[in-house]
Amino acid sequence: MKTTYSTQMDAAKKGIITKEMLIVAQKEGMLPEELREKMSKGKIVIPANKNHKNLDPEGIGEGLRTKINVNLGISKDCNNLEAELLKVQTAIDMKAEAIMDLSNYGKTEVFRKKLVEMSPAMIGTVPVYDALGFYEKELKDIQGEEFLKVVEKHGEDGVDFITVHAGINQETARIFMNNPRLTNIVSRGGSLMFAWMHLNKKENPFYEYYDELLDICQKYDMTLSLGDACRPGSINDSTDASQVIELITLGELTKRAWEKNVQVIIEGPGHMSLDEIEANMILEKKLCHGAPFYVLGPLVTDIAPGYDHITGAIGGALAAAKGADFLCYVTPAEHLRLPTLEDMKEGIIASKIAAHAGDIAKKVKGSRNWDNEMSKARVSLDWEKMYELAIDPEKARRFRESAVLEDETTCSMCGKMCAVRNLNKVLNGEDVNII
């Protein structure tokens, strides 16, 4: 008799290796049984909604390559569906593993359904963003149960993971109010839930009706990404009482989700100085029982608007090296505007570099192979191979070909003084011939 299962986690607990597990294991060079075992304990997730039919599954978690997410979506100020869909296709072409639809205005359902239909990458959303337009009500007038109906709709539409700010309950809010911050609450979803609680003098509905939320997630096998409403919005606010009490709550909610076989990701900072990042990775893994950690950045300084893809990549590389499993990209437009197509490209490249650097440091299987192949191409002065291996082949080719070269085998920085050229010649018994 064939054993049935409700979610990927349920299958893992029952000893079943799903087709999604087999695909991920092959991609990662991990034994399927090892992958299944880690999934049964919540240390690895495969976000895979039953209704996302063309998904190319990816794993997130312990021992796997660090994955990146790209944020997209329409807003009231930039309500251009076609422009966002072009970004979607570009992100897919650049092999981003995940795309989050953060749309909060206009044709959100149209965009979301098109996104799921065209994307082999896993799709995430933040249902609370959609609630105001869904009901055409002001925030305070939405009933608690109505938030869950939006979650259900996203499940029906094939969303693979949802960010829900269930940890900003009345107790977390009390701690926040008693411990003033420089930048208060900067999470958009977190601020909406805090405002709803404050205006209605009620408990966060995602916390109050958490069991019902889990039932919806189980129904569609949506992974629950537990949002960090109290993530620090400045390096001044990191690792404070609000952030830590929420993380403790998220750890408790993680265990409740696992009891219902719902996969969980934990979201994290935010802005944070370099010296706090390692401790925060340890803290999350301890308090949230080894659940995969999903971080925005972290941005390691607050002074670089226009360059926050760099501040985020610095923090992201260290976070990944110390245990983060999933990086949300940061673009040069962070804090300034909705990213353009070029902003998005720069953010993707920066995050992919950070993720790969982290994988090398935490010794993910095979992570150095790419670098070793590039080094072989460089020592051979094989420019075509270098372009092929580059994380951004077009830019690498354009930079070199923009120079006027005396020696076509080298670049314009060293010319015939190129160390690689001259060592190759000497070791082959040839004269160097620089002049």
Buried (B, 14 or more C-beta within 10 A) or exposed (E): EEEEBBBBBBBBBBEBBBEBBBBBBEBBEBEBEEBBBBBBBBBBBBBBBBBBEEBBBBBBBBBBBBBBBBBBBBBEEBEEBEBBBEBBEBBBEBEBBBBBBBBBBBBBBEBBBBBBEEBBBBBBBBBBBBBBBBBEEEBEEBEBEBBBBBBBBBBBBBBBBBBBBBBBBEBBBEBBEEEEBEBBBBBBBBBBBBEBBEEBEEBBBBBBBBEBBBBBBBBBBBBBBBBBBBBBBBBEBBBBBBBBBBBBBBBEBBEBBBEBBBBBBBBBBBBBBEEBBBEBBEBBBEBBBBBBBBBBBBBBBBEBEEBBBBBBBBBBBBBBBBBBBBBBBBBBBBBEEBBBEEBBBBBBBBBBBBBBBBBBBBEBEEBBEBEEBBEEBBEEBBBEBBBBBBBBEEEBBEEBEEEEEEBEEBBEEEEBEBEBBBEBBEEEEEEEEEE
